[in-house]
Amino acid sequence: QVQLVESGGGLVPPGGSLGLSCVVSGSEFTRDVWGWYRQAPGKQREMVSIINSRGDIKYGDSVRGRFTVSSDAAKKILYLQMNNLKPEDTAVYYCNYWGNWGQGTQVTVSS
């Protein structure tokens, strides 16, 4: 059974940076398809960044140029480096791996 555990969320002022991690366990997949999504209160869950099985990376329009996704395939860890954070980035951030979801980690951008 695939399990995902996110970490790294917290409170950060506007313009600050934060890094998230997602550790995947129980996977029998030989290729990784994973990404980050987020959901703000009262809004639908949206894609932040995804990596397909070929390693191609895609970013959501609102985070492109500020967020960077990376991965360690050997350790099965997905990262998200978030820079120049804005109040509108406030949300619960979820990791997804082949359709499996983590429990989410709260990111709050506020002064």
Wavefront OBJ file of the C-alpha trace (Angstrom):
o trace
v 0.000 0.000 0.000
v 1.392 3.344 -1.064
v 1.739 5.914 1.692
v 2.772 9.545 1.395
v 3.896 11.801 4.209
v 4.324 15.523 3.605
v 6.316 17.839 5.835
v 7.737 21.328 5.887
v 4.658 23.499 6.067
v 4.354 26.455 8.396
v 3.872 30.187 8.743
v 6.015 32.489 6.619
v 5.815 36.240 5.885
v 5.134 37.513 2.356
v 8.262 37.323 0.250
v 9.639 34.480 2.312
v 10.595 30.953 1.341
v 9.585 27.502 2.446
v 10.469 23.974 1.406
v 8.144 20.983 1.421
v 9.019 17.295 1.316
v 6.963 14.232 0.501
v 8.229 10.776 1.381
v 6.661 7.894 -0.532
v 6.685 4.382 0.833
v 5.176 1.082 -0.214
v 5.555 1.766 -3.931
v 6.135 -1.011 -6.429
v 6.142 1.318 -9.420
v 9.336 1.391 -11.440
v 8.590 4.891 -12.720
v 7.376 7.880 -10.758
v 4.398 10.035 -11.565
v 3.973 12.580 -8.831
v 3.288 16.137 -8.007
v 2.078 18.822 -5.665
v -1.417 20.202 -5.407
v -2.959 22.726 -3.071
v -6.370 23.649 -1.761
v -7.257 26.976 -0.217
v -10.374 27.415 1.943
v -13.479 27.568 -0.208
v -11.580 26.767 -3.388
v -11.023 23.684 -5.512
v -7.810 21.750 -5.333
v -5.373 22.983 -7.985
v -2.209 21.664 -9.528
v 1.001 23.302 -8.328
v 3.594 21.188 -10.085
v 3.745 17.695 -11.529
v 6.441 15.371 -12.867
v 5.422 12.711 -15.367
v 7.011 9.323 -15.988
v 9.475 10.841 -18.490
v 10.606 13.418 -15.945
v 8.840 16.304 -17.676
v 7.863 19.044 -15.255
v 4.804 21.237 -15.386
v 3.904 24.206 -13.187
v 0.689 25.996 -12.510
v 0.519 29.504 -13.925
v 0.322 31.136 -10.503
v 3.560 29.585 -9.217
v 5.740 29.390 -12.322
v 9.029 31.186 -11.741
v 8.655 31.136 -7.957
v 8.312 27.435 -7.117
v 10.697 24.636 -8.033
v 9.899 20.937 -7.859
v 12.572 18.277 -7.602
v 12.800 14.635 -6.688
v 15.067 11.915 -5.432
v 13.868 8.804 -7.214
v 16.154 6.474 -5.287
v 14.819 7.655 -1.940
v 11.310 8.235 -3.283
v 11.181 11.811 -2.001
v 9.505 14.715 -3.764
v 10.420 18.289 -2.908
v 8.880 21.678 -3.494
v 10.907 24.828 -2.959
v 8.685 27.868 -2.695
v 10.189 31.334 -3.001
v 8.712 34.820 -2.980
v 5.616 33.510 -1.266
v 2.407 35.515 -1.453
v -0.667 35.522 0.802
v -2.591 33.837 -2.005
v -0.257 30.855 -1.717
v -1.877 30.063 1.620
v -3.376 26.586 1.345
v -3.049 22.972 2.362
v -0.439 21.430 0.107
v -0.861 17.801 -0.920
v 1.519 15.356 -2.485
v 0.196 12.934 -5.082
v 1.896 9.761 -6.300
v 0.210 7.671 -8.970
v -3.164 8.881 -7.741
v -2.458 8.382 -4.050
v -2.708 11.377 -1.725
v -0.874 12.409 1.381
v -2.533 13.997 4.384
v -1.434 17.485 3.416
v 0.623 20.166 5.107
v -0.557 23.686 5.880
v 1.270 26.648 4.381
v 0.262 30.068 5.650
v 1.710 33.249 4.187
v 0.985 36.179 6.439
v 2.695 39.056 8.166
l 1 2 3 4 5 6 7 8 9 10 11 12 13 14 15 16 17 18 19 20 21 22 23 24 25 26 27 28 29 30 31 32 33 34 35 36 37 38 39 40 41 42 43 44 45 46 47 48 49 50 51 52 53 54 55 56 57 58 59 60 61 62 63 64 65 66 67 68 69 70 71 72 73 74 75 76 77 78 79 80 81 82 83 84 85 86 87 88 89 90 91 92 93 94 95 96 97 98 99 100 101 102 103 104 105 106 107 108 109 110 111
